[in-house]
Amino acid sequence: MLRAFALALGQLTDPAVLRVLGKSLLVTLVIFVVAGSGLWWLAERGLALAGLSEARLGETGLVEAGMVRALLSLVAVVVAGWLLWRVVALAVLQFFADEVVHAVEARHYPAQAARARQLGWREELGLGLRGGARALGWNLAALPVALVLAVTGIGPALVFLLVNAVLLGRELQDMVWLRHRPDSTTAPPLTGLTRLLLGGSVTALLAVPLVNLLAPLLGAAAATHLVHRRKADHAA
């Protein structure tokens, strides 16, 4: 695992990888701007309908309800962004995953790259949408559990770490495996523990500011190394 991430980190300066990074970040940020604006509008409207349109707060009446609405709406947008960043970032990267995997394979596994199946844009888009939907659904399902464990302080973080570790491990493996799978009945090469460690590592990186911008890319590159090295071990 450490070797895979070290190799992934060493290829971040590859022009092909940098192009994917730029495109995925641009699309992710555009989605967040659009979604954030929509969420802000919905939060403002919801709070206004709830009675924060006319009331004034504070002993001197100097704090306007509009300011309270704006603050609460900002908090809602920030929390939603923190929860959904990994979902959106991974879904976007999955659309460009073929380029990431190809760049890693071209440098380290040229023979396997020559035999890889090229995924069409419709298939890539479908994989990205399904992966994003799964991540969103499981994160929403885990939210009540996280709220119950909020009194423990660390409980919510552990819940989301586990859920996303399982999800990301599978998605990152499939980014590579679907290009090389002989048929639909062939089992993937990575064990459940390896997928969990891979997904957990990327999930932890997604929680670190600035590093989270690179986390999906590093995960895709590391998954490429893990899949090919495990295939080579099985062949031997």
C-alpha positions in Angstrom: 0.0 0.0 0.0 2.8 2.4 0.9 4.7 1.6 -2.2 1.6 2.2 -4.4 1.0 5.6 -2.9 4.7 6.5 -3.1 4.6 5.7 -6.9 1.4 7.6 -7.3 2.9 10.7 -5.5 6.0 10.5 -7.7 3.9 10.7 -10.9 2.0 13.9 -9.9 4.3 16.0 -12.1 3.5 13.9 -15.2 1.9 16.2 -17.8 -0.9 13.7 -18.5 -1.7 13.5 -14.8 -1.6 17.3 -14.4 -4.1 17.7 -17.2 -6.5 15.3 -15.5 -6.0 17.1 -12.2 -6.8 20.5 -13.8 -9.9 19.2 -15.6 -11.3 17.4 -12.6 -10.7 20.3 -10.2 -12.4 22.7 -12.7 -15.5 20.6 -13.2 -15.7 19.8 -9.4 -15.5 23.5 -8.5 -18.1 24.5 -11.1 -20.5 21.9 -9.7 -19.9 23.1 -6.2 -20.5 26.8 -7.2 -23.7 25.9 -8.9 -24.9 23.5 -6.2 -23.8 25.9 -3.4 -25.7 28.8 -5.0 -28.8 26.6 -5.2 -28.5 25.4 -1.7 -28.0 28.9 -0.4 -31.2 30.0 -2.2 -33.1 27.1 -0.7 -31.8 27.7 2.8 -32.7 31.4 2.6 -36.2 30.7 1.3 -36.7 27.9 3.9 -35.6 30.1 6.8 -37.7 33.0 5.6 -40.8 30.8 5.4 -39.9 29.6 8.9 -40.4 33.1 10.3 -37.0 34.8 10.0 -38.2 37.3 7.5 -39.6 40.0 9.8 -38.3 39.2 13.4 -35.5 41.1 14.9 -33.2 39.5 17.5 -31.0 40.8 20.3 -31.8 43.1 23.2 -31.4 46.4 21.2 -33.0 45.0 18.1 -29.9 45.8 16.0 -29.4 42.3 14.6 -31.6 41.8 11.6 -33.2 38.5 10.6 -31.6 38.8 7.2 -28.1 38.5 8.8 -29.2 35.5 10.8 -30.6 33.8 7.7 -27.4 34.5 5.8 -25.2 33.1 8.6 -27.4 29.9 8.9 -27.4 29.5 5.1 -23.6 29.8 5.1 -23.3 27.1 7.7 -25.6 24.8 5.8 -23.6 25.3 2.6 -20.3 24.6 4.4 -21.5 21.5 6.1 -23.1 20.2 2.9 -19.9 20.9 1.0 -17.8 19.1 3.6 -20.1 16.0 3.4 -20.4 15.9 -0.4 -16.9 16.9 -1.5 -15.7 13.3 -1.6 -18.9 12.3 -3.5 -18.6 14.9 -6.2 -14.8 14.8 -6.5 -14.8 11.0 -6.9 -17.7 11.0 -9.4 -16.0 13.7 -11.5 -12.6 11.9 -11.4 -14.3 8.6 -12.4 -15.3 10.3 -15.6 -11.6 11.1 -16.3 -10.4 7.9 -14.6 -9.4 6.3 -17.9 -6.8 9.0 -18.5 -5.4 8.6 -15.0 -5.1 4.9 -15.3 -3.7 5.1 -18.8 -1.0 7.6 -17.7 0.1 5.2 -14.9 0.0 2.1 -17.1 1.9 3.8 -19.9 4.8 4.5 -17.5 4.8 1.4 -15.4 2.8 -1.3 -17.1 3.0 -0.8 -20.9 2.2 -4.4 -21.8 -1.0 -4.4 -19.8 -1.9 -1.0 -21.2 -1.7 -2.4 -24.7 -4.3 -5.1 -23.8 -6.7 -2.8 -21.9 -10.3 -2.4 -23.0 -11.1 1.2 -23.8 -14.3 2.5 -22.0 -16.6 4.7 -24.0 -17.7 8.0 -22.6 -21.2 6.8 -22.0 -19.9 3.9 -19.9 -17.5 6.2 -18.0 -20.4 8.7 -17.4 -22.6 5.9 -16.2 -19.9 4.5 -13.8 -19.4 8.0 -12.4 -23.1 8.7 -11.9 -23.7 5.3 -10.3 -20.6 5.7 -8.0 -21.7 9.1 -7.0 -25.2 7.9 -6.3 -24.0 5.0 -4.2 -21.7 7.3 -2.2 -24.5 9.9 -1.7 -27.0 7.3 -0.7 -24.7 5.5 1.9 -23.5 8.8 3.4 -27.1 9.9 3.8 -28.0 6.6 5.3 -25.1 6.9 7.7 -26.1 10.4 8.8 -28.7 9.3 11.5 -26.1 7.0 13.0 -23.5 9.8 13.0 -26.0 12.2 14.7 -26.7 9.6 17.4 -22.9 9.2 18.0 -22.3 13.0 18.0 -22.2 13.0 21.8 -19.1 10.9 21.7 -17.2 13.6 19.7 -15.3 11.2 17.5 -18.2 8.9 16.6 -19.5 10.8 13.5 -16.0 11.0 12.0 -15.4 7.2 12.5 -18.8 6.4 10.9 -18.1 8.4 7.8 -14.6 7.1 7.6 -15.8 3.5 7.6 -18.6 4.1 5.1 -16.5 6.0 2.7 -13.5 3.6 3.1 -15.7 0.7 1.9 -17.2 2.8 -0.9 -14.0 4.4 -2.2 -12.1 1.1 -2.0 -14.6 -0.5 -4.4 -14.8 2.5 -6.8 -11.1 2.9 -7.0 -10.5 -0.7 -7.8 -13.2 -0.8 -10.4 -11.7 2.3 -12.2 -8.8 0.0 -13.1 -10.3 -3.5 -13.0 -13.1 -2.8 -15.5 -10.5 -2.0 -18.2 -8.7 -5.4 -17.7 -11.4 -7.8 -16.5 -11.5 -10.9 -18.8 -15.2 -11.4 -18.3 -18.0 -10.5 -15.9 -17.6 -13.7 -13.8 -13.9 -13.1 -13.0 -13.4 -11.9 -9.4 -11.5 -8.7 -8.8 -7.9 -9.1 -7.7 -8.0 -7.0 -4.5 -9.1 -8.5 -1.2 -11.7 -6.8 1.0 -9.0 -5.8 3.5 -6.8 -4.2 0.7 -9.8 -2.3 -0.7 -10.7 -1.1 2.9 -7.1 0.1 3.5 -7.1 1.8 0.0 -10.4 3.5 0.6 -9.6 4.4 4.2 -6.3 6.1 3.1 -8.0 8.2 0.5 -10.9 9.1 2.8 -8.4 10.3 5.4 -6.7 12.4 2.8 -10.0 13.9 1.7 -10.4 15.3 5.2 -7.1 17.3 5.0 -7.5 20.8 3.5 -5.7 21.3 0.2 -4.5 17.7 0.2 -8.1 16.7 -0.5 -7.8 18.3 -3.9 -5.2 15.6 -4.8 -6.7 12.7 -2.9 -8.9 11.2 -5.6 -6.1 11.4 -8.1 -3.6 9.7 -5.8 -6.2 7.1 -5.0 -6.8 6.3 -8.7 -3.1 6.0 -9.4 -2.4 3.9 -6.3 -5.3 1.6 -7.2 -3.7 1.1 -10.6 -0.5 -0.1 -9.0 -2.3 -2.3 -6.5 -4.5 -4.0 -9.1 -1.6 -4.7 -11.5 0.8 -5.9 -8.8 -1.9 -8.2 -7.3 -2.6 -9.6 -10.8 1.1 -10.3 -11.3 1.2 -12.1 -7.9 -1.8 -14.2 -8.9 -0.2 -15.0 -12.3 3.0 -16.1 -10.6 
